[in-house]
Amino acid sequence: MNESITSPFVSNRQMKQRQATMQMAQEVEQLLKEHQEQEGLTWKASKVDLMEMLYYVFETGSLHDEYGMLLSFSEIVRRGCELLHVVQPSNAYFLANRGRQRKGVKQLNFMERYLIMMEKQPVNTLWMNIG
C-alpha cells in the first residue's frame, strides 16, 4: 500500500489535492472517450491552464490507449487540444510548468482553482472551463 496515502502526516490539503487530481483524470478520460471534435467544445480558460491540467492528469498514469499503453503527455495534449479547439503549443511542458509555478492571491495555479471549483460544483467540475 502507498505509505504516503495512509501516513498520519499527510495533511487534509494534500488528501484533497490527490482526490482532485484523480477526479480531474476521470473527467479528462471521460471527455476524451465520450466526445468528438465535431461537437464544437471549446476551452474557456487559458492555454496555460489547459496544459497544466493535462500534465496533472498525465502524472496520474491513468490514461491509456485502445491497446492498454500509457498515453504520453504529448498525445494527451494533442487529443485535448484537438477536441477543445485549441492550437497545440510547440512546448506544452513549458506551459504546464509555468502554470504550476503560479503563486499568490491573484495568480493561483489550476489545481488551486480546481479545488475551489470542486466546492462549488463537486461533479463534472472540469466542465466549468468548457463551453
Secondary structure, 3 states (H helix, E strand, C coil): CCHHHHCCCCCHHHHHHHHHHHHHHHHHHHHHHHCCHHHCCCECCCHHHHHHHHHHHHHHCCCECCCCCECCHHHHHHHHHHHCCCCCCCCHHHHHHHHHCCCCCCCCCHHHHHHHHHHHCCCCHHHHHEC
